[in-house]
Amino acid sequence: IFRIIERICLMYRKNAGFQWLCQWNIPVFFSIMQTRGEEIHQRPFPYTCRQAAKRIVKETGRQNRVFHPARNHTARMGHKTHQKDIEESEDTTMKIGFVGLGIMGRPMAKNLVKAGHEVTVFDFNEEAVKDLVACGAKSAASGKDLAGDVEVVITMVPNSPHVRAAVLGANGIAEGAKKGLTLIDMSSIDPTESKAIAAECEKFGIDMLDAPVSGGEPKAIDGTLSVMVGGKKETFDKYYDMLMVMAGSVVYVGGIGSGNVAKLANQMVVAINIAAVSEALTFAKKAGTDPELVYQAIRGGLAGSTVMDAKAPMMLERNFKPGFRIELHIKDLNNALNAAHAISSPAPLTAQMMEVMQFLKSEGHDKEDHSSIVRYYEKIAGVTVGK
């Protein structure tokens, strides 16, 4: 809602009659609503709402007139205010480095720029870098070049070896880092590697969080990712608001490596859930019942899930355009199995899903969305679920 209001305000920011509304009423509304929400939920809200209000004021030409009126109003109403959060003079922008501008990283970095942070980016893909620069970011020649001028660096790369190379390799982040830099690795990697990389970073005076994400490209674009964070609690608290710019939820789950444990658990559940949906719809088709009607019948019951609602329509429409590719899910399940084997934790269903996905890879479907797991069942059953 706040983002919609922000966009409307910015759309009409040059209209003289609209400026009064933008300058006073909307910012006051934003701040009052955020303060009341914080009281109801007994926790600070992210800066998203206040950043939006600040941006409206900035774009309409007048600075630093957002929070005092709201603070005075809430004081009169007897509401407790979060003085630290709404202090007018406090600058909430950060100097952020961002390494990895792929399908997920590019929109995540853009959201940081839109929120007003000073973002410096690096990627081997020059087109992606130019795109971010056009949005207001700065570019760096390497991770080393980037690290010396920021307080926190975010990495968003494919797998453990890529994180290690970006951080500890030649011209990597560690080479250019000043003592006290924070590294937030948002890649999905083996949690044992997160711990090992964090230990190496500590030698350079770098504090590290592992903060993998779930939600895919659409949620990366609209800033509603789910983020699972491991590391020091005080470091998590320091960067919570910044992470919320890219997310709908940011949850602290424990020490370093815990974020990736949570992400791998998520990927195990998602893979098995997609397989269950595929199996059920294939069964319906083989039994002579319309799979789409079966889906509509069961989605509101206990069998219903976010995964079912996201993936069943794709299966029924034969739409396997990648939101999350099979090849990436194979990577995650490989990390999950390695981590499970290292601690002797049984994972038979995850192992079975790895074999299903390896079969799909051998059939040339590894670039497709993981909803194409249904192809495995279709081939065995000799039917086609979709239209």
C-alpha positions, 0 to 999 in steps of 0.5 A: 500500500505504501509503495502504491501511494509512493508511486502515485505521489511521484507520478504527479510530483510536478503538479503544483496543487498536488505538492501540498498533499505530497509534502505534508499529508502523505508523509504524516500519514506514512509515519503515523501508520508505521508508528501504530503498526509498530505498537500493534506488532511489538517490533520496529517496522522496516524503513520501507514506509519512511524511506518512501515518504522521504523520497516523496518529499525529496522528489517534490523539492523540499527536504527534511519535513517528514517526521516531526509533525507525525511525532508531535501528533502521536505524542498528543494522542498518547502513542509511544514513538520510536525516537531512534527510528523517526529522528528527523536528522538520522540518515538511513542510507548506507554505502553498499557494494553488490556483487552478482547481477544475475536473475535475482541480484539485478532486481535486488540491487535496483531496489536498494538504489530505489530506496536511496542507498549508495550502491556500487556494483560489480559483475562480469556481465557488462550489460547488467552493470550498465543497467544498474548504472543507468538506475543510479548505481556506481560501477567497480572494476572488481570486488577488491575495488568495490570493497574499499569504499563501502560499509557492507557488501552483498554477494548474490552468485550461483554456488559455493565456489563462486562465493569463495572466488568473489570473496577470497579469490584474486581481486576479491572482496577480502583484498580490498576490505577495510577492517569492520566491513560486513559481508552478507552472502545472499547466495544459496550455498552449502552451510558448511562452506558458509562457516568456512568462508566466514572463518576466513573472512574473520582473519581480514576483520570482515563480519559475515552473515549468510542470508539466502532468499526464497521467492524467485525472480518475481519477488526479487523484482517487487521486493517481497523475498523471504530472507533467512539469516545466520550470523551474529544477532547484533549484525543482523539487527544492524542490517535488518532494515536494509535487508527489508528493502528487498524482502517481505520477511527477514528472519534470524535463524541462528549462527553462521550457516543457519540461513543456508540450513533454512534455505536448503530445508525450504528447497527440500520441501518445495521439490517434494511438494512439486513432485506430490502435485505432479503425481496427483495431477498425473493420477487424475489424468490417468483416471479419466478426470480433468486435472484442472477440476481436481486442482480446483477441488483440492486447492482449498483443503489441507492439500492446498499450498503456495507451491500448488497454487504457483506450479499447478497452473503452470503444469496445466498450461504447459508453461515451463518458462523458468521462474526457478530452473531445474539446474538450480534446484539440482544445485540446492538439492546437492548441497542439501544432501551433502549437508545431510550426509555430513551430520548423518541426517536421513533424506530419502525423499530429497535423494529421490527428487535428485534422481528425478531432476537428474533424469529431466536434465538428461532429457534436456529440461534442466533450463526449464522451471521446476514445475516441469517435474510433471514431465517425469510422471507424464512419461512413466504414465503415458499421459499429458496433464496439460492442455 
